[in-house]
Amino acid sequence: MSKFYWGVDLGGTKIECAVMQYADDRCVLRKRLPTEGEQGYQHVLGQIKKLIDLCVEEVGESPQSVGFGTPGTLDPATGTMKNCNSTHLNGQPLDKDLQSLLGCTVKLANDANCFALAEAALGVAKQVKPDAEVVFGIIMGTGVGSGIVVNGKVLNGCHGIAGEWGHNVLEADGAACYCGKHGCVETVLSGKGLERYYSEQSGSSLSLPEIVSLAVDGDELAKQTIDRMHAYFGLAVASIINVIDPDVIVIGGGVGNIDSLYSEGKAAIVPHLFNPTLNTALVKPALGDSAGVFGAAMLVK
């Protein structure tokens, strides 16, 4: 029987592999190669094979199955990838191609699902609520992604889009989103969305950390930007709690580093909640940039 389970985080700029030990969930090897997606789909497959082969050489064992975190979703209806910002993957039967290439079974999940799974099984959710049944993981960075874990398993859904909270409409007359709608959660609460709003109000283009710093110092327009973030965060998260009522919400990404989300942002949830109090734990992640690749490995544990 194999001693290890394997995961690959297939990112836009890098591909990372982690080999994990069954006995104690310890990572025994992590290795990366550049994705080089501009050279096309077949080249990326070659990079994945090269990376797996390098890891096989080091651990002395070939994988029986590999979990992959991907920047999109495998459509259950077509068997091909969709919604990938790494557009060379869209329309491709990635799971079948990888199984043929690697000679083992593979399991795919969206990268936000992998983030949620890792933080539920190995990370902060395990620390704050060890008996948590439902964990909702949010990545609020350049974009907004999310994933749902129920009793230790990723929830994929009928269309493979469970957890796509970032593409619910939050502001009906809001900014255009790449998905074709306007005012999605992503356009309002992502780092880029917050920076755009501040720029529209002030005429100045600043990074999100600069805006947060100005807000702390009392700058009126920066404070308006952050207060608006709190209000919309409360509205958007309340809808999730009203539907799936998670035990823990883990908030990753650059926006998740803003401390006031866990005080003013949390308070803004309550007026929209179908409950008089809020007992859900809202927490920062514990695994850092390890979450994606560890979660991918957990798919096949």
N, C-alpha and C positions, 0 to 999 in steps of 0.2 A: 504494500500500500504506500502511496505517496506521502512524503513528510510535509509537502508544501502545497499551498494554493497560491494562484498567480493572478495579478491584476495589471491592466494597462490603462493609463490615462492618455487618451488620444486628443491632444490639444492642437490649437492652431499653429503654434510655433515649436512645440516640443512633444515628443512621445516619451512617456515614462513608464517603466515596468517596475513592479514591486513583487518580490517573492516572500511570502509569509509562511510562518511555521504553524502547522495545525496545533501543536502541543500547547503553545502559549500565545498565539497571535503575534509573535515577535517578527518584525521585518528583518530578514537575513540578507537581503540585497535590494538596492535601488539603483537603476541605471537609466540614463536618458540619451535620446538622439534627437536631432532636429527633425521636424515634420517635413519640411520642404514641400508643402502643399502646392506651391506655384508650379511644381513639376508634374502635377497631375495625380490622379487616383492610383494608378498602377505603381507609381514611384512610392507613394505613401505606404501601400501594401508591402513593398520591398523593404522600406525602412522598419516597419513593424517586424517583419521576418528577421531582419538583421539584428534587431534589438533582442528578440526572443532567443535567437541563436547565441548571442553573446552571454545572456543570462544562463542558458543551459550549460555553456562551457564552465561558468563559475560555480554553479551549484551542483553540477554533475547529474542532473536529472531533467528530463523533458516534462513539460506540463501535460496533465491529463485533461485539463480544462482551464480556460482563461476568461476572466471577466474583463469587459472593456467599458470604460466611461467614455462617452462620445458627445460631441458638441451638437447633438440633435437627437432624433428619435427614429427607431425602426418602426415603420408603419405596419401594424398587424395585417392590414388588408392587402397590401401590395408586396410586403417582404422587402421593401427598399427604404433607404434613409430619407428623412424629410426634416425640414426646419433647421438645417445645419448652417451656421454662419461660415463654416469651412465648406464652401459651396461645391467643391470637387466631390464631396461625399453624397450630395443629394441625388436621389434616384438610383443609388447603387445598392446591390444586395450584400451589404457589408458582412453580415454574419455568415452567410454561405461562403463568401470569398475567403474569409478568415479561417473558417473550418477546413476548407480545402487546402489553403496555404500552410496552415500550422499542423494539420493532421490531428486535431483534437477538437473537443466541443468548445464552443464559446457562448458567452451570454453578454448581451449588450444592455446598457442603461444610459439614460441621459446623465451628463456630468453632475447636474444638481441633485439627481437621485442618489448618485454615488456619494456626494458630499453629505446628504442627509443620513444615508445608511452608515457611513463611517462614524459620524458624530453620535448616532444612536447606539451603535454596537460597541465602539471603542473609545468614544470621545466624551464630550461634556454632558450629554443626556444621561449617560451611564453614571456620571458623577452626581448630578443634581437630582435625578429621579430614576434610580436603578430599575424600578418596576414599570417604567413608562410603556404604555401600549402604543401610543401614537406620537410620532415625532415629525414635525414640519421643519424642513431645512430651507432657508432662504439664502441666496447669494445676491446681495445688492451691491453691484460694482458698476462696471461700464454699462452692463445691462442688468436685468433682473431675472433670475431663474429660481426655481424651487422644486422640492421633492418631498414625497410623503412616504414614511415608513410605518407600517402597521405590524405589530408583533414580530419585529425583526425582519420583515420582508418589504421590499420596494413595491409600492402600488403603481402599476403601469396604466391600467384602465383600458377600456374598449378600443380607443383610438391611439393608445400609446402616449396620451398627452396629460395624464394625471399629474397634478402639481403645477401646471403652466399658469400659475397665478399672475405672472408678469404680463400676460396678455389678456387680462380682464380689463374692460374699460373703466377707468377711474374718473376721468375728466372728459365729459361728453364732447366738448368743443376744444379739446386739447391738441397738442402737437401730433403731427403724423408719425406713425410708428412704421418700422420696416415691414411689419406683418400685414400692413394694408389698412389697419384701423387707426383711429385717432384717440389720443388720451389714455393709452394703456398704462397700467401700473409702471411699466418700464420707462415710459416717457416722462413720468412724474417723479418717481422715487429712485431712479438710477443716479449714479454720480454725474453722468452727462446731462441728465434731465435737470438736476439741481443746479449745475453750473450754467445751463442755458437759461433757466428762469432768472437767476441772479444777473446774468448778462443783459437780459431783456429789460430788467428793472433799472439797472445801474448804468448800462452802456460800457461796462468794464468786464473783461474776460479774466476770471480768476479760477484757480484750482479749488476743488472742494475743501481741502484742508485750510486754504487761505480764507475761504468764506466762513468756515466754522470758527476760525481764530478771530475774524472781524466781528462775528456775532457775539462771541464771548466778551469782546472789548466794547460792545454796545453799539456797533454800527447798525443803523436802522434798517437798511435794505438787506444786509446779511442776516440780521435777526428775523426779518420778515420771511426770508427764504427758509430758514431753519424752522420757524414756527409753522409755516405752510407744510413743510415736510412732516412735522409731528402730526398735524391735523389729517393729512392724507394717509399717512402710515396707520393711524388709528382706524380710519374708515376702512382701509384695504385689509388690514389684519383681522378686524372684527368679523368680516365676512367669512374668513377662513375658520375662525374659532366657532362661529355659529353653525358651520357646516360639518367640520370634522373634529372639533373640540380637542386639539392636541394637548398632551401632557406637557410637552416642551416645544418651544420654537427656538431654533438655533439660527442666528443672523450672522452670516459671513459677508465678505466683500468689504470694500472701502467704506461704504455708507454704514455698514454694521459696526464700524469703529467709533462712530459718533456716540459718545456716552449718554447724551440726552435722550436718545431713542429708548433707553431702558428706564427712564423716569417720565419726562414729559410725553414721549411717544407712547409709552405704555399706558399712561393715564388717558390719552386720547382714544384708546380702544374702548374704554368702559361705556361711554354714552351710546355707542352703537351695538353693544353686546346684549344678547337675549338672556342676560343673567345680571343680578345686581352687583356682583363682584367678579374680579379677574384673578384666578388662581393659577393660570398657565405660567410656567417658567419661561421668561424671555432671556436668552443667554448668548454670549459670544462663544464661538467655537474653540475647541481645545487642540485640534490637530494641525492647524495652520495649513500649509500647502500639501501636507500628507493626505488630507481627507479624500481628495478625488481618487488617488491611486489605491489607497487602502479600501475605499468603498467599492471600487471596481473589483478588487480581489474578493471582498466579502460576497459578491454576487454568486461566486461559485464555491463558497466554503460549504 
